[in-house]
Amino acid sequence: MLLQLNDLLSAAVLIVGFSLLAYIALQNWQTAIARALCVLLLGVVVVFGGDVLLGQAEHEATIQFLLRAQWLGITLVPAGYAHLSDALLTYSGLPSKGRRWLVAFGYLCSLIFFALALSGNLLLSGGIAHGPLAQFGAGPLFGLFVLYFAATSVWGLWVVWQVRHIALTPTLRRRLTYLGATFLAPGLAVFPYLIIAGTYRVLSDNIVLLFSALGNSGVAVMITIMVYSIAFQGLLLPDRLIKQDFIRWGLYGPFVGVTIILFLRSTPVLARWFGLPAATLVIFGVMIMTVLMPIFVSKIKPYLDALVYRQDRAEIAYLRTLPRNTFTYADLRSLLENTLVVICGALRVDTGFVAAPDDGANYTIKTMVGARREVKRFVAEHPLAEVMPQIAALPPNSPGEVPPIESFLRYDGFCMLSLHGPEGDFLGALGVAYPSGGLTPEARRLIGVLAHQMELALTTVHMQQRLFDT
C-alpha cells in the first residue's frame, strides 16, 4: 500500500513540477530570476521522472542507468540555487561580476559531479540494486558533494532574507517571505538521502516509504508556493492578471494531470470490481474525463476568482464582458508599484512615487515605494498643486526615444518626469530619488521605456472610467 501511495505521489510531484516549469518558462523567461527557477524545477522534474520510471523498471542495467541519470537533476539544484541567489541580488540593485563568475563555477562543479556520477566509483559505489529503495552507496567524494549542496542552499536562503530586508514595498517583502519559507523545497525533493551511509540499513522499507510519501506531499505544495512568489518578479502586469494566469494554469495543468493519474492508478481496482478489462475502462475513463474536466474547471473558476478579487468584485463583474487587458484601480496601483520597483532597482535608488490628478481638481500620490517618510516630507514641503504645473510644462517624451535631459526636473533630491497621454494630455508625474550616478543616457532610456508603460496604464484607466460613467 505504501509503495503504491509513494509511486502515486511521485507521479503527482512530476506533473506539478513539469506544469510549473512550463508556466514560468512561458510567462517570464526574460528575467534571470525565472530562468534560475527553471533550472531548479528542471532538476525536480528529472529526479521524479526517474523515480516514476524506476518504479516500473525490471532489468538491473535499466535500474543502474536510471539511478545515474537522475544525478543530472540532483546536480542541477545546487547550481540553480547559486544562480537564483545571484539573480535576486542583481534584481535588488546589487550586481556583481565576481558573483557571476561564482555562478559559472557552480555550474562547472555540477557538471563535474554529474560526470563522476555517470561513471566510476568516486561519487557512487555499491548500494542496493533491486527493490523499491534501489540506490547507490556513498563513494569517497560523496561528502564533498554534500558540502557543495549544503553551502549553496544555505547561501541562497541567506540571500533571500537579505533581499527581503532591503525590499522596497510590503508586497515584495511578503512575496519574499513566501520564497524564503519554501526555498529549500527543490533541495529537499532531490537530495539522495538513501546514499548517506547506513540510512537504508537502519530503517525499514515501510518507514522510509512513509517518510518519502509525506515529503513528496510537502514538496508539491512548497514548489507551487515558490513559483507563485517569483511569478510576479519583473512582470509589468497587474497582480490580478498574473494571479488569473496562475490559477488557470494550475487548474488545467497540475489539477487535471493529477486527476487523470489518480484515475489510471485506480483502474486495476475498478477492473476487478466490474469484471472488465482494464484497457476498456481506460478508454471510457479518458473519454469521460476529457469532456468533463474542462466543464468542471470552468464551473469552479468563478468561485476561485471571487476569492482572489475580493476588493474589486463590482468592477470585475463588469470587466468580464470586456477584453482581458482591461484594468481595475487595484490593477493600476499594482502595475505602477511593480514598475516603480523595477526603476528604483535598476537605478539603485530606494524611493519613488507616481502622482496624478484625482477625481477633482487636486493631485494625489497614486503609489510609492521605499522611504514613505521621505515622500511625505517632499509633499509636505512642496505641495503637489504647486509642483505639478511645473512638471506639466516639461516637454513630453516620445515613445521609443531616450528622453532628453530637459524632460526631467530635479526637485529637492528627486528627478521628476511628466507623464502624457497619446493626445498630449497631462496624466501625472513620475518621481524617483536622484541616482548617485546622475541621469546618464542609459538611466534616461530605462526611465523612458518604463514611464511609457505607466502612461499606457493611466490612459487605459481614464478611458475605462469614462465608459463606467456612461
N, C-alpha and C positions, 0 to 999 in steps of 0.2 A: 504493500500500500504506500509506504513512504517513498519507495523507488518511483512509483508511478506519479505521485504528487511532485516529487522533485523534478522529474522529466517534464511534467506539465508546466511547472513554474519556470524552468529553464527556457522552454519554448516561449512562454509569455514574456520573459525579460528580453529574449531575442527580438520578438515582434515590437515591443515597446522601444527598445534601443534603436532598431532599424528605422522605425517610423519617425522617431525624434531626430535621428541623423539626417534623414531625408528632409524633414521640416526645416531644421536650422540651416542646412546647406542651401536649400532653395530660397529661403526667406531672407537670409542675412549673410551670405557668403562673403560680401565685400568687406566685412570687418574682421580684423585679426582675432578678436575675442571669439567670434563664431567659428572661425577656421580652427582655432586651438580646441574648442569644444568638440568639433567634428572629429579631431584626432582621438580624443578621449572616448567618444561614442563608438568610433570605429573599433577601438580596442575591445570595448564591451561586446560589440556585435561579433567580432572574430572569436572571442573566448566562448561565448554562449552558443554560437553556431557550432563550434567544435564539441561542446557538451551535448548538444542535441544529436549530432552525428555519432558521437561515442556511444550514446545510448542504444544505437541500432547496429553498431559495428560488431562483427563477429571474428574476423581474422586478426591475428596478432600483428601482422605487418600494417594493416589499416589502422589499428589502435595506436601503434607506435608512431605512425606518420601524423595522425591527428593530434596526439599529445605534443609532438614537437611543433606542429604548425600553429597550435594555439599560442605559442610563445610570441608570434607576431603581435597578437593583441596584448599580451601581458607586457611586452617591452614598449609598446606604443604609449601606455598610460603614463609612466614617469616622464617621458619626453613631452607628452601632451600637457602634463602639469607645469613643466618648466615653460612651455610655450604660452599657456594661459596666464601664468604669473607675469611674464613679460608684457603680454598684450594688455592686461589690466593696468599695470603701471604706466604703460605708454598712453593708454586711453585717459588716464588721470593727469596727463601732462608731465610725466616723468620719464621721457625716453632715454635710452642708454645704448650706445653702440657696444659697450663691453658686455651688457646683458644679452644683446642679440647673439654675440659670439658664444655666450654660455648656453643659449637655447640650441644653437647649431651643435655644440659639443654634446648636449643631451641627446639629440637625435643620433649622433655618431655612436655614443655609448649604447643606445638602444639597438642600433644596427649590429654592433659587435656582440652584444648579449644574444641577439636573435641568431646570429651566425653560430655562436657557441651552442645554442640550444638545438640547432638543426643537426649538428654532427659532433661527435666526440663525447667524452665523459667529464669535461672540466666543469660544466654547469649542471648537467643532469646525469644521473647514473642509477642503475639498479631500479628498485621500486616494485610496484605491483603491476603486473602485465595484464591481468584479467579482472572481471567483476565490475560492479558499479562504482568502485573507488579506484579504478585503474589510474596510476600516476607514477611518475618517476621519483627517484630519491634524489637527495641533495648531493651535488658534486662539490669539488673543492672551492669553486668560485661562487657558489650559490650565496654564501654570506655577503660577498661583495655586492651582488645584485640586490640583496635585501637592504643594504645600507644606501645604495643608489635610489631604490624605490622609496624608502622612508625619507631620505633627505629632500627629494623633490616634492613629496606630499606635504611635509611639514613646512617647507619654504613657501609652497603655494598657499597653504592655509594662512600662514603669517601675512602674506601679501594681501589676501582678501580682506583681512581685518584692518590692515594698514590703509588700504584704499577706501574701505568703509569709513574710517576715521576722518579722511580728508574729503569725503563726498560732499557735493555742493547742495544737495536737496534731500529732504526727508524721504522722498520716494526712492531716490537712488540708494540711500542708506538702507531702506527696507529691503530692496531687491538684493543688495549685497549681503544682508543678513541671511536671506534665503540661500544665497550661494554659499556662504560660509558654513551654514548648517548642513548642506548636502555635498560639500566639496569633495569629501573623501569617498563618495559613493562609487565612482569608477574604480578606485583602488581597492575598495572592499570587495567589489564584484569580481575582479580578475586575479587578485593575488593568489598564488598557488599554495594555499595553507597546508595541503597534504604533503608537500615536499619537505616541510620542516621536519627535521629528523625526529622520528618516534611518534609523530601525531597519529598516523593510521595504525600504529601497533598498540596504542594505549586505549583509544576509544573504539567502541563497537560500531559496526556499519550503520545500525539504526540511529545511533546518537549523531553520527556525522551527517547522515542524510537529513535528520530533523533540523540540525543547525543550518545545513545548506538550504533547506526549504524556507526557513524563517529569514535567512539572509537574502535569498532571491526575492522574497516578497518586499522586504525593505528596500532593496536596490531598485526595483521597478518604480516605487514611489519616489525615491530620492532623486533618481536621474531625471524624472519628469519635472520635479520642482527645480532642479538645477538648470534644465533647459529653459523653463519658464522665466527664471530670474535673469537669464542672459539674452533671451529673445528680444528684449527691448533695447539693448545697448547699441547705439549708433544708428537706429532707425528713426528717420524723421517722419514718423507717423503717429497719430493719436493712439493712446493706450487701448482705446475701445476697439480699433480695427485690429491691433495685434492680438488682443485677447480673443476677439472673434475668430481670427485665423487659427489661434492655438486650440480653442475649443473644437472648431470644425475638424482640424487635423486629428485631434485626439479621438473624436467620435468615429471618423472614417478610417483612421489608421489603427491605433492600438485597440480600441474598443471592439471594432468589427473583427480584427485579426484574432484577438484572444478568444472572442466568442466562437469563431469558426474552429479554432484549435480545441476548445473545450468540447465542441460537438464531435469532432473527428476522434478525439481520445475516448469519448464515451460510446462511440459506435459499436465496438465489440460487445459491450454490456447490453446495449439495446438490441443487438442482433440475437443474443441468447434469449432475451425476454420475448421477442416477437417471432423467433424461429425463422428468421430471414437471413440471407447472405449479407455480410457487412457491406460489400460493394454496392448492393442495391440501396441500402439505407444511405450511403454516402451520396449517391446520385440524387435521390429525392431530398436529402437534407441540404445539399449545396444549392439545389434549385429553389427550395423554400427560403433559405437564408439570404440568397442573392436578391430575392424580391422583397422580403420582409424587413431586412436590416436597414436599408435606406429609408423605408417608411417609418420605422421605429425611431431612427435618428432624427428625421425631420419633425417628429412629434415631440420629442423631449428637448430639442434645441431651444425652442422659445422659452421654456422654463429655466434653462441654464442662462439664457440671455437676460432674463428678468433678474437673476441674482447678480450678474456682472454689471448691469446698467441700472442699478437701483436709483442713482441720482438723476437720471435723465429719462425716466420712463415716458413722460409726455412727449418729449422730443423724439425719442426712439420710435414710439408708436407711429409718429408722422413720417419719420425718415425711412421706415420700412418700405414706403411707396416711392422713395427717391433713390438715386444712384448710391452705390456703396460708399463712395468717397465724400458724401455729404457729412458736414461736421456738426456736432453739438458744441455748446460753450465749454463743456468739460474737455472735449476733443481739442478745442483751440488752446486751452490752458496747458494741456498735456504736450501738444506739439511745440508751443512756444517754449515751454520748460525744457523739453528734450533738445531743442535746437540751441538754447542758451547754454546748456551743459556742454554740448559739443564745441561751441565757440569759445567758452571760457577755458575748457580743457586744452584746446589747440593753441590758444594764445597764452596759456599758463598764467591766467588771472583767476581770482577767486570770487568775483562778484559781477553780476549783470542783471539787467531788468528790461522789460518792454513796457512802454507807456502808450496809451491810446485813448481816444475820446470815449466817454461813457454815453449812456442814453441821452443825457442832457448836453449842455454846452461845456462841461467840465472834462478834465483829464484824470485818469487813474492809472495806477500801476497794475497791469494785467497779470504779470507774473514776474518773479525774481528768483535768483539762485545765489547761493553763497551768503555773504555777510548782510543779513537783513538790517542790522543796525546801521550799516553804512548807507544803504539805500534810503532808509527812513531819515537819516541825517541829511542826505542830499536833498530829499524832497522838502524837508522842513526848512532848510536854509535857502533853497531855490524853488519856490512854488512852480508846479508844472504849468500853471496858467501864464507864467512869465517866460519860462524856458521853451515851451513847445512852439510858440510863434517864431522864435529864432531858428529852431530846428526845421520848421516847415519851410522857411525861406532858403534852406540849403538846396543846392542843385540836386535833382533826383539822379540816381544812378541807373544806367541801362542794364537790363538782364544780360548776363554773359560777358560783361566787360568789368575790368578792375575799377572800382570806384576811385576817382581822383582824391587826392588829399583834401581838396577843397570841399568834398562832400561830407567831411567829418567836422564836428565841433567839439573841441576839447574844453571840458567844463568841470572844474573842481575835481580833478582826478579821474574823470570819466571821459570816454570818447563817445560821441553821440552821432547816430546816423538816422536820417529821415527814412520813413517807410511810405511808399506811394503805391496807389492802385494803377491799373492799366491806363486809366484816363488822366493820370497825373494828380488825382485827389490825394490829400494827405491822410494817411491811415494811422500814424503814430510814430514812435521813435524807439530805436534800439540803443541801449546804453551799456557799455562794458567798462570795467576798470581799465585804465590806460596801461597797455602792456609795457613791460620794462624794456623790451627791445624796440619800442616805437611802432608806428604804423608802417611797416615795411610793405612793399608790393605784395608779398605772399600773404601777409596778415590781412591786407585790404581785399585781396582776391577771395580769401576764405570768408570774411565777413560779408562780402557782397553776394556770394553764392547762397549762403545760409539766410541772409536777410531777405533774399528774394523768395525763399520758401515761406518765411513769415508773411511777406506781402500777399502771397497767393492764399494763405490760410485766412488772413484777415479779410481779404476781398471776398472769399467764399462765404464766410460767416455773415458779412454785411449783406450780401445778395440774398442769402437764406432768410435773414431777419426781415427783409422787405417782403419775401414770399410769405413768411409766417404772419406778418402784419396784414396782409391782404386776404 
